[in-house]
Amino acid sequence: MSEEDNFHIESKIVNVVVSADIHADLDLNTITARIENTEFEPEQFPGLVYKLGEPKTSTLVFSTGKLICTGAKSVSDAERAIHIIIDNLRNIGFEINQEPDLKLQNMVATANLDVELDLENLVFELENCEYEPEQFPGLVYRVKVPKVAILIFNTGRIVCAGAKSKDDVDNGIKKLVEELEDIGIEVR
């Protein structure tokens, strides 16, 4: 790619994972008994699953006050979901006095390179990748900076995981496209 401005692969955020510490001890049985859309099966998993319809998320809630929110389409949606859960916990009597410590753990995005790819040959031409079609149909390409993994499928569809920001997603995809073009594969 000769010019920086020519790069334009549209990526779409499909999952944001945010963790939180709400600094409270929680009785998960009480929460399950008093709040709808919660499931707690301690013999199978030590956390409670709390599903919200808006924003559409699933949050793991642990007795230690740690939460892991998944399924959000943006960081602000994940943060909003966590604040809704905190409000609902306060409404049933839990004392939560501090602001939660929130941390973005992972951002997953999809994109389409609009080019068919021969993964059998690509694995030998790209560095930092692995391909085991018997186990998984995609090639895993690892970018060092930003530290992301990109799943590449022969249809040209890609999934970028491990990002900490939208910029990480876009920069990781840009590095992949540059490497593909360096080995003679024209992308869009």
C-alpha positions as CSV (number, residue, x, y, z in Angstrom):
1,M,0.0,0.0,0.0
2,S,1.7,3.1,-1.1
3,E,-0.3,5.8,0.7
4,E,-1.5,5.7,4.3
5,D,-4.8,7.2,3.2
6,N,-5.5,4.2,0.8
7,F,-6.0,1.9,3.8
8,H,-9.7,1.2,4.5
9,I,-10.9,-2.1,5.7
10,E,-14.1,-1.7,7.6
11,S,-14.0,-3.5,10.9
12,K,-17.0,-4.1,13.2
13,I,-16.7,-4.6,16.9
14,V,-18.7,-7.7,17.8
15,N,-17.7,-8.3,21.5
16,V,-16.2,-6.2,24.3
17,V,-15.1,-7.8,27.6
18,V,-14.8,-5.5,30.6
19,S,-13.9,-6.7,34.1
20,A,-14.9,-4.8,37.2
21,D,-14.3,-4.9,40.9
22,I,-17.3,-3.4,42.8
23,H,-15.6,-3.8,46.2
24,A,-18.4,-5.7,47.9
25,D,-19.0,-9.2,49.2
26,L,-22.0,-10.7,47.5
27,D,-24.4,-13.5,48.4
28,L,-25.1,-15.0,45.0
29,N,-28.0,-17.1,46.3
30,T,-29.7,-13.9,47.5
31,I,-29.1,-12.3,44.1
32,T,-30.5,-15.3,42.2
33,A,-33.6,-15.4,44.5
34,R,-34.3,-11.6,44.1
35,I,-33.2,-10.6,40.6
36,E,-34.7,-11.9,37.3
37,N,-32.4,-13.1,34.5
38,T,-29.8,-14.5,36.8
39,E,-28.6,-18.1,37.0
40,F,-26.4,-19.6,39.7
41,E,-25.4,-23.3,39.8
42,P,-22.5,-23.4,42.2
43,E,-21.9,-27.1,41.7
44,Q,-21.1,-26.3,38.0
45,F,-19.5,-22.9,38.2
46,P,-18.7,-20.5,41.2
47,G,-20.1,-17.4,39.5
48,L,-23.6,-16.2,38.8
49,V,-24.6,-15.3,35.2
50,Y,-26.6,-12.1,35.0
51,K,-28.1,-11.4,31.6
52,L,-29.4,-8.0,30.5
53,G,-31.5,-7.3,27.4
54,E,-30.4,-3.7,27.0
55,P,-27.5,-3.4,26.5
56,K,-27.5,-7.1,25.5
57,T,-24.8,-8.6,27.7
58,S,-24.0,-11.5,30.0
59,T,-22.1,-10.7,33.1
60,L,-20.4,-13.2,35.4
61,V,-20.8,-12.1,39.0
62,F,-18.6,-13.6,41.8
63,S,-19.1,-13.5,45.5
64,T,-15.8,-11.5,45.8
65,G,-17.4,-8.5,44.0
66,K,-15.6,-9.2,40.8
67,L,-17.6,-9.0,37.5
68,I,-16.8,-9.9,33.9
69,C,-19.1,-8.4,31.3
70,T,-19.2,-10.0,27.8
71,G,-21.3,-9.5,24.7
72,A,-21.3,-5.7,24.6
73,K,-20.7,-4.0,21.3
74,S,-18.8,-1.1,22.8
75,V,-16.9,-0.2,26.0
76,S,-19.6,2.3,26.9
77,D,-22.3,-0.5,26.6
78,A,-20.3,-2.8,28.9
79,E,-19.8,0.0,31.4
80,R,-23.5,0.8,31.3
81,A,-24.4,-2.8,31.9
82,I,-22.1,-3.0,34.9
83,H,-23.7,0.2,36.4
84,I,-27.2,-1.2,35.8
85,I,-26.2,-4.4,37.7
86,I,-24.7,-2.3,40.6
87,D,-27.9,-0.3,40.8
88,N,-29.9,-3.5,40.9
89,L,-27.7,-4.9,43.6
90,R,-28.1,-1.7,45.7
91,N,-31.9,-1.9,45.2
92,I,-31.9,-5.3,47.0
93,G,-29.8,-4.2,49.9
94,F,-26.1,-4.7,48.9
95,E,-23.9,-1.9,50.1
96,I,-21.7,-0.8,47.2
97,N,-20.1,2.5,48.2
98,Q,-17.1,2.8,45.9
99,E,-17.0,3.4,42.1
100,P,-16.1,0.1,40.4
101,D,-12.6,-0.4,39.0
102,L,-13.3,-1.1,35.4
103,K,-10.8,-2.6,33.0
104,L,-11.1,-3.4,29.3
105,Q,-9.9,-7.0,28.9
106,N,-10.6,-7.8,25.2
107,M,-12.1,-6.4,22.1
108,V,-13.1,-8.7,19.2
109,A,-13.9,-7.4,15.7
110,T,-14.7,-8.8,12.3
111,A,-13.8,-7.6,8.8
112,N,-13.7,-8.8,5.2
113,L,-10.6,-8.5,3.1
114,D,-12.8,-9.3,-0.1
115,V,-10.2,-11.7,-1.4
116,E,-10.1,-15.5,-1.5
117,L,-7.0,-16.8,0.3
118,D,-5.1,-20.1,0.0
119,L,-4.4,-20.8,3.7
120,E,-2.4,-23.9,2.8
121,N,0.2,-21.7,1.1
122,L,-0.2,-18.6,3.2
123,V,1.0,-20.4,6.3
124,F,4.4,-20.7,4.6
125,E,4.5,-17.1,3.4
126,L,3.5,-15.2,6.6
127,E,5.5,-15.1,9.7
128,N,4.0,-15.6,13.2
129,C,1.1,-17.8,12.1
130,E,-0.2,-21.3,12.5
131,Y,-2.6,-23.4,10.6
132,E,-4.0,-26.7,11.6
133,P,-7.1,-27.3,9.4
134,E,-7.9,-30.6,11.1
135,Q,-8.5,-28.7,14.4
136,F,-9.7,-25.3,13.2
137,P,-10.6,-24.0,9.7
138,G,-8.8,-20.6,10.1
139,L,-5.2,-19.6,10.1
140,V,-4.1,-17.8,13.3
141,Y,-1.9,-14.8,12.5
142,R,-0.2,-13.1,15.5
143,V,0.7,-9.4,15.4
144,K,3.3,-8.3,18.0
145,V,2.4,-4.6,18.1
146,P,-0.4,-4.1,18.8
147,K,-0.6,-7.5,20.5
148,V,-3.6,-9.1,18.7
149,A,-4.4,-12.4,17.0
150,I,-6.2,-12.4,13.7
151,L,-8.1,-15.5,12.5
152,I,-8.0,-15.6,8.7
153,F,-10.4,-17.7,6.7
154,N,-10.1,-18.7,3.1
155,T,-13.1,-16.6,2.2
156,G,-11.2,-13.5,3.2
157,R,-13.2,-13.0,6.4
158,I,-11.1,-12.2,9.4
159,V,-11.6,-12.0,13.2
160,C,-9.3,-9.8,15.3
161,A,-9.1,-10.7,19.0
162,G,-7.1,-9.5,22.0
163,A,-7.3,-5.8,21.1
164,K,-7.5,-3.2,23.9
165,S,-8.9,-0.5,21.6
166,K,-10.4,0.1,18.2
167,D,-7.1,1.5,17.1
168,D,-5.5,-1.9,18.0
169,V,-8.0,-3.6,15.8
170,D,-7.4,-1.2,12.9
171,N,-3.6,-1.3,13.3
172,G,-3.5,-5.1,13.5
173,I,-5.6,-5.4,10.4
174,K,-3.4,-2.8,8.6
175,K,-0.2,-4.8,9.5
176,L,-1.9,-8.0,8.1
177,V,-2.9,-6.2,4.9
178,E,0.6,-4.8,4.4
179,E,2.1,-8.3,4.9
180,L,-0.3,-9.8,2.4
181,E,0.5,-7.1,-0.1
182,D,4.2,-7.7,0.4
183,I,3.8,-11.3,-0.7
184,G,1.7,-10.2,-3.7
185,I,-1.9,-10.6,-2.5
186,E,-3.9,-7.5,-3.5
187,V,-6.5,-6.6,-0.9
188,R,-9.3,-4.4,-2.2
